[in-house]
Amino acid sequence: MKVLIRTYIVLITVLILLGALLVLSSSGTYSAMKFNNFYYLFQSHLWKVFAAFGVIVIFALIPYDYYKKYSKYLLLGIVLILFLTFVLAPKVKGASRWIDLGLFMFQPSEMAKLLLVMHLAYLIEKKGDIIKDFKKGLIFLLIWVFLVAGLVFVQPNVSTSIIIVISSFVLLYVGGARFKHILFLAVTGGTLGFGAIMMFPHSQGRIMSFVQSFSGNGSMNIQVEQAKIALGSGGWLGVGIGHSRQSDLFLPESYGDFIFSILGEELGIFGSVSVLVIFFLVFSIGLIIAMKANDRFGQLLAFGLSLNIILGAFINAAVVMGLIPTTGITLPFISFGGTSIILFAISIGIILNIGFQYQKRREVGYAQA
């Protein structure tokens, strides 16, 4: 376990540091044009990188079983914040998703993903086999899932709400819910959800342009088109860090949701695949830690948090490659931003503590033997 934990820390460190380099490379031209300072956005991102490392250390030291006592109250708090954000927060690009905290823009939906996993893990452990009964067990957990997902959906933040539902359903199934219940919910919820999604003009536009691009009657939006050009121009080994052409304002906001395209351009197919492999290894080690956890809560918590990370990574990559409609999902640990990197860092710290607790118990067992 010690070797796995050390490997885990190294992999996360590689992702965060690589992200910092890519943000520097992809944001320089925009920063110079917008703020008359080539390093403006990089400097903003850099302090968040230091904060992320600090957060990992802090949460790695907090015993994860403490969260059992407070998960309900923390989730209720974020539900209230989501409601107030929708009602009171100013709209940015047509959506009320952010709260200005001065140093950075806080996105409550990212925190909601983490806290929902935490509370569902607690409820699954608490209810045990009763979760197999839809009316007596499962429905009470679904209330939390659809409450959180619904509040995120109406912001509107469709992509995050979909991730919340998917990760929650997977967690519930792993936790013991019957497959037929999850399948029924997925089909019903997917049908109703698609209808609701098409009510939002921006979501409808993204989906229709995506569909039409395959029929030859239209093209994807400018970001996807330029992202695909960046990926294609990178070749096998890329043009080198700092030599991206698409980041010279050809690809809008290349340092954010579409930073994977700059990764592909500068490090090539080899670099892109390597990063996806790293994410897969991070998920795999998270699964091993989950299986070794001392209790059911720890198992489900480590699994759920690991699932959120890999879902975000592969959905982001799929968007950039034009495989699915455009979303606002960031590339974990790599994209520019405050809330995303800090919240993912908290998840890593919690997973590490679960691993540490297992290792500590194992060492005590050896000592007693």
Summary of the structure (lengths in Angstrom):
residues: 369
radius of gyration: 20.8
end to end distance: 19.1
largest distance: 71.1
contacts: 1285
relative contact order: 0.16
helix: 75%
strand: 2%
